């Protein structure tokens, strides 16, 4: 009779241990299979100037930052002041990727909140986001001069992440 209850109890204990480990992990540290690989190619219209397009190939030869955002994203509002600082720093071009959004809503949001981006590309259907493995917005990528993804941050960029990770990485990549 004891064996009948022992097996389910041991399975239960195993599940609790598995969940405890998973819940204690930082969701910002989800590994990306794209790190140290070429940024996926795309060619999409720009948000503000739909007749102009953008492709990562346009940025070859310079270190740059791609920030995936949307006007409907609450966490994007949280990181926006930090992105305004990054944009003003001119350390590297900051390019936005407006993800699964309505063009008019995105333009209105940037007009009201301030526009940190050199420009934003428009990914209305989310195809580019799928290629980049976007889990949700915001997500930020740092690309080197050869178009290789060197860093991915999931969630809002904080001032600490900007100062301790992104700025030093941009400086290092600009030296090479």
C-alpha positions as CSV (number, residue, x, y, z in Angstrom):
1,X,0.0,0.0,0.0
2,X,2.9,2.4,0.8
3,X,4.4,1.9,-2.7
4,X,1.1,3.0,-4.2
5,X,1.5,6.4,-2.6
6,X,5.3,6.7,-2.7
7,X,5.6,6.9,-6.5
8,X,3.1,9.8,-7.0
9,X,4.7,11.5,-4.0
10,X,8.2,11.3,-5.5
11,X,6.9,12.6,-8.9
12,X,5.3,15.5,-7.0
13,X,8.6,16.3,-5.2
14,X,10.4,16.2,-8.5
15,X,8.0,18.6,-10.2
16,X,8.2,21.0,-7.2
17,X,12.0,20.9,-7.5
18,X,11.9,21.5,-11.2
19,X,9.5,24.4,-10.9
20,X,11.5,26.0,-8.0
21,X,14.7,26.0,-10.2
22,X,12.8,27.4,-13.1
23,X,11.1,30.2,-11.1
24,X,14.4,31.3,-9.7
25,X,16.0,31.9,-13.1
26,X,16.3,35.4,-14.5
27,X,14.0,35.6,-17.6
28,X,16.3,38.2,-19.1
29,X,19.0,35.6,-19.4
30,X,17.2,33.4,-22.0
31,X,20.0,32.3,-24.3
32,X,19.7,33.3,-27.9
33,X,20.8,31.0,-30.7
34,X,21.6,34.1,-32.7
35,X,24.4,35.4,-30.5
36,X,27.7,35.6,-32.4
37,X,25.9,34.9,-35.7
38,X,25.0,37.3,-38.5
39,X,21.8,39.3,-37.9
40,X,18.9,37.9,-39.9
41,X,18.5,39.8,-43.2
42,X,15.3,41.7,-43.9
43,X,14.2,44.7,-45.9
44,X,11.2,46.6,-44.6
45,X,9.6,50.0,-44.9
46,X,10.6,52.7,-42.4
47,X,7.9,53.7,-39.9
48,X,7.8,57.5,-40.6
49,X,8.8,57.3,-44.3
50,X,7.0,54.2,-45.7
51,X,8.6,54.7,-49.2
52,X,12.1,54.4,-47.6
53,X,13.3,51.0,-46.6
54,X,15.8,49.6,-44.0
55,X,18.0,46.5,-44.1
56,X,20.7,45.5,-41.6
57,X,23.0,45.5,-44.6
58,X,22.7,49.3,-44.5
59,X,24.5,49.4,-41.2
60,X,27.6,47.3,-42.2
61,X,30.8,49.0,-41.1
62,X,29.3,50.4,-37.9
63,X,28.3,49.2,-34.5
64,X,24.6,49.7,-34.0
65,X,21.7,48.9,-31.7
66,X,18.3,47.5,-32.7
67,X,15.5,48.0,-30.2
68,X,12.2,46.1,-30.8
69,X,9.3,48.1,-29.4
70,X,5.6,48.9,-29.8
71,X,3.2,51.6,-28.8
72,X,1.0,49.1,-27.0
73,X,3.9,47.8,-24.9
74,X,3.8,48.8,-21.2
75,X,7.4,47.8,-20.5
76,X,8.5,49.9,-23.5
77,X,7.3,52.9,-21.7
78,X,9.4,51.9,-18.7
79,X,12.6,51.8,-20.8
80,X,11.9,54.8,-23.0
81,X,13.8,57.4,-20.8
82,X,16.9,55.2,-21.0
83,X,16.6,54.9,-24.7
84,X,16.3,58.7,-25.0
85,X,19.7,58.8,-23.2
86,X,21.2,56.2,-25.5
87,X,20.0,58.0,-28.6
88,X,21.4,61.3,-27.4
89,X,24.8,59.7,-26.5
90,X,25.5,59.1,-30.2
91,X,27.7,56.2,-29.2
92,X,26.1,54.0,-31.8
93,X,23.0,54.4,-34.1
94,X,19.9,53.4,-32.3
95,X,17.4,51.9,-34.8
96,X,13.9,51.0,-33.7
97,X,11.8,48.1,-34.9
98,X,8.1,48.8,-34.4
99,X,6.7,45.3,-33.8
100,X,3.1,44.2,-34.5
101,X,1.8,47.7,-34.2
102,X,-0.4,50.2,-36.1
103,X,1.7,52.7,-37.9
104,X,-0.5,55.7,-36.8
105,X,-0.4,54.6,-33.1
106,X,3.4,54.2,-33.2
107,X,4.0,57.6,-34.8
108,X,1.7,59.2,-32.3
109,X,3.4,57.5,-29.4
110,X,6.9,58.7,-30.6
111,X,5.5,62.2,-31.1
112,X,4.2,62.3,-27.5
113,X,7.0,60.5,-25.7
114,X,10.0,61.6,-27.7
115,X,11.9,59.8,-30.4
116,X,15.2,58.3,-29.4
117,X,15.7,56.5,-32.7
118,X,17.7,57.5,-35.8
119,X,14.6,56.0,-37.4
120,X,12.3,53.0,-36.9
121,X,11.7,50.2,-39.3
122,X,8.1,48.9,-39.4
123,X,7.4,45.2,-38.7
124,X,3.6,45.4,-38.7
125,X,3.1,41.6,-39.3
126,X,5.9,40.5,-37.0
127,X,7.9,38.6,-39.6
128,X,11.2,40.3,-38.7
129,X,10.6,39.7,-35.0
130,X,10.1,36.0,-35.7
131,X,13.4,35.8,-37.6
132,X,15.1,37.5,-34.6
133,X,13.5,35.1,-32.1
134,X,11.6,37.9,-30.3
135,X,9.9,36.6,-27.2
136,X,8.1,39.8,-26.5
137,X,8.8,43.5,-26.5
138,X,11.0,45.2,-25.7
139,X,14.1,43.4,-26.8
140,X,17.4,45.0,-27.7
141,X,20.3,43.7,-29.8
142,X,23.8,45.1,-30.3
143,X,25.4,44.4,-33.7
144,X,29.1,44.7,-34.5
145,X,30.6,46.3,-37.6
146,X,30.2,43.0,-39.5
147,X,26.5,42.6,-38.8
148,X,27.0,40.0,-36.1
149,X,24.7,40.0,-33.1
150,X,27.0,40.4,-30.0
151,X,24.3,41.0,-27.3
152,X,20.6,40.5,-26.7
153,X,18.6,41.9,-23.9
154,X,15.1,40.7,-23.2
155,X,12.9,43.2,-21.4
156,X,13.3,46.9,-20.6
157,X,16.8,48.3,-20.7
158,X,17.7,49.9,-17.3
159,X,20.2,52.7,-16.7
160,X,22.4,50.0,-15.0
161,X,22.3,47.7,-18.0
162,X,23.1,50.7,-20.3
163,X,26.1,51.8,-18.1
164,X,27.5,48.4,-17.2
165,X,26.8,46.3,-20.3
166,X,25.8,48.2,-23.4
167,X,28.1,51.2,-23.3
168,X,31.2,49.2,-22.5
169,X,30.3,46.7,-25.3
170,X,29.8,49.4,-27.8
171,X,33.1,51.0,-26.9
172,X,34.9,47.6,-27.2
173,X,33.2,46.8,-30.6
174,X,34.1,50.3,-31.9
175,X,37.8,49.6,-31.2
176,X,38.0,46.5,-33.4
